[in-house]
């Protein structure tokens, strides 16, 4: 597969397809699309349905499910289930949690163990500091950074499968699911539409997505992997169905302080925003897997990140980064097998 000298970010066109006719043995289907704000970003859904009424029901089911998950998994909402759990730290006893929160936390802890903490949803105290840094254009104070680090560490989050409970063992712990929850929400939105027999759909939540059955008459959904610069054309286009896709990088969220560019992606070990400019695009069996793997690979760096991808069944990735002013790229073993236009 050809490689580009550009940094790549995920790009998907949800526009310009119009109506599409199905095969001769299928009901004619039309393309519909909607977008609504959730989880601090914009969720867009494109789907094919036989009529507007069916499409409307599918949209409502999908966005209702996303909204439900927003109420449970958001760290921006002080009343969410996640925020209430964080606010109880250190918990005096195991806290019962919903099935959704359990699924996301269990997947997160599994990935944390696989990456020796490079992926860690307990980084909430650190991401809060860096959000302020981007807003105020000022580096976090050393003492505050050290203090925040004492409240992090995935080993201080304990899950008990037998009664679906969680414990936070350190004072001041704050969970941040921003690197995995949107992918889960995309998966669940697809599942909600599937119950209504709308399976030819794509859910895009802030750059991560879950992709259903292929559009009628097409080989798959066209997903472009584009140069880092906004508004640039895709450098290549993947043709995908029934999978998840996510990109992690500093194209949009970063801050330059003292001549150094800091990403919104925080290294859990140092507490600092990543300074290596990079972009990681992952294709995996589900949106949640792709979402988590993309962040983990970003923190691990190209070599270890691609090792992680190669060790994950059904996953593929491309990593592009800048090293000493030179743009480099590398692909996982399975990336070349992905179909392209």
C-alpha positions, 0 to 999 in steps of 0.5 A: 500500500502506498505511503504518504509523507503527510501526517494522517488523521481520520476523515470520513465524508458523510455527504454527497451520496444522495439516494442509492438503489439496492440490488434487484433482490432487495428493497430500494433504500435511500440514504439519510443522515443526522448529527447531534451534540453528545459527549462533548463532540458531534455525533453524526449518523448516516444510514440507509432505510426504505423510507423516512419513517423508518429512518426517523425511528432509527435515528431516535433509537441511536441518539437516545442510546448515545444520550443515555451513555452520555449521562452515565460515562461523561466526566464533564457532567457532574451528575453522571454516574462516572462523576458520582463514582469519581466523587466518592474516592476513596470509596469506603466500600465497593460501589455498584455500577451499571452494566454500561460503565462496567463494560467500559471500565473492564475493557479499559483495565484489560487494555491498561494491563496489556500496555503496562499503564500506557492506557489509563482511565484514571488520568482524570486529574491530569487531563483536567490540568491540561485542559486548564493549560490549553485554556490559560496558555500556561504550563501546569504548576510542578507541585499540582502536577506531582499531586495529581500523579498521586491520584492516578494509576489503574492499579488503584481502580478495582473491579469486582465481576461477581457483583459488578462493583468498583472501588477507587482506592486513592483520594482525589481519583477522577476517571476520564473515559474520553479515550474509549467511551465514544467508541462504545457509544458508536457501537451501541448506537449501531446495535440500537438501529440493528434492532429496528432492522437498520443495519446499513449504517455508520456512526461517527463520534468525534473522529472515532466510528462504528461501521455496519453493513455495507451500503447497497450496491457498494463494496463498503463505506469510504473512509479516508485517511487524510493529511493532518492539515485541516481541509486537506484531501484524503491521502488514501481511502479505505473501503470498510464494513462491520468494524470500528475505526479511530484516529488519535493525534494532536491535529486539533487539540494541543497547546504550544508553551515555551516553544513546545507543542503539547498534545491533549493526550497525556502520558500517564507515567509522566503526567505531561502532554505528549510532545511527539507530533503523531497520528495513529489510525486504527481499524478494529472489530469494534469502535470501542477497541479502535478507540482505546487502541488508538490512544494506547498506541499514541502513548506507546510510540510507533514501535511498541504501538504497532506491536500492540496492534499486531498482537490484537486479533483483527486490528490494523493501524498506520502511525505517522510521526515527526522525528527530528523534523522528518515525517515518518510512517509505519504500518501494522502487518494487517494494514496492507490487507485493508481494501482501498478505493 
